[in-house]
Amino acid sequence: MPFEIPVTPGPDEAREWAERELADPVYDAAQPTFIDRIAQAIGDFLTQLLSGPVGGGWSPLLGLIVLLVIAGLVVGGLLIWGRPRLAHRVSDGSSALFGDDETRTAAQLRASAAAHAEAGRWDQAVAERYRALARGLEERDVLDALPGTTARALATRAAEYFPGQAAGLQAGAAAFDDVRYLRRRGTAEMYAAVAATDDEIARTRPSHLPDALAPEGVGA
C-alpha cells in the first residue's frame, strides 16, 4: 500500500487554513472576559509590587493605600457583578407569602399594615396587607396558603372563588412581589388598592364552595 506524501500548503493556503481554524466558536468561548482581564491586571500589578526591590520608589504608606484602593475596587465589583439581582432570586419572580410567619391572624396582619402605613413605610404596609388578605381566606376556609405559596399563585386560586376581584388580586400580588424584591417602591396608592381588595373579599361570599366544604354530590 503506497504511503501518502504530506501536503505542504503554500503561504496563501496556510493563511486560509489558519483563518478557518480560528473562526471556530470554541476559540471565542475561550477568550477572557472583561472581569478576567481586570483580575489579571490587578494580579500582575500586585506581583510586580511585592516582588520588586525594597525601596524602589514605593513607600510603605503609599503601598498600603494602593492595596486598599484595589481591595475596594474588587469588593465593589463583586457587589455589582458578582451578586444576583434581587428580582431574579426565584425563577418566576414571585415571593413566598409568609415565610416563617405562620401564627399571626388576619386582624393582626391588618393592624401591622395600618401601623406601617401610618409611619409611611409603604413597602411593609403593602406586604402586610396582602398577607392579611391571604390569612383571611385561610381563616374562612376558602383556601390554604401552604408553605411556599407565592402571591401570584394565591391570587390565581382566590380568583376562582372571587372572580369579581380577580384583577385586584393580581394587582395586589404584583405589588407584593414588587415591594418584596425592590422592583418598585410601595406607595400610598398601592397600599390603598390592596386594602380595598382585601375589604371587598372580606365582605363577599365565595362564588362557590371549596371542594372541602361542598356538600357531597355538589360540584365545586
Secondary structure, 3 states (H helix, E strand, C coil): CCCCCCCCCCHHHHHHHHHHHHCCHHHHHCCCCHHHHHHHHHHHHHHHHHHCCCCCCCCHHHHHHHHHHHHHHHHHHHHHHHCCCHHHCCCCCCCECCCCCCCCCHHHHHHHHHHHHHCCCHHHHHHHHHHHHHHHHHHCCCCCCCCCCEHHHHHHHHHHHCHHHHHHHHHHHHHHHHHHCCCCCCCHHHHHHHHHHHHHHHCCCCCCCCCCCCCCCCCC
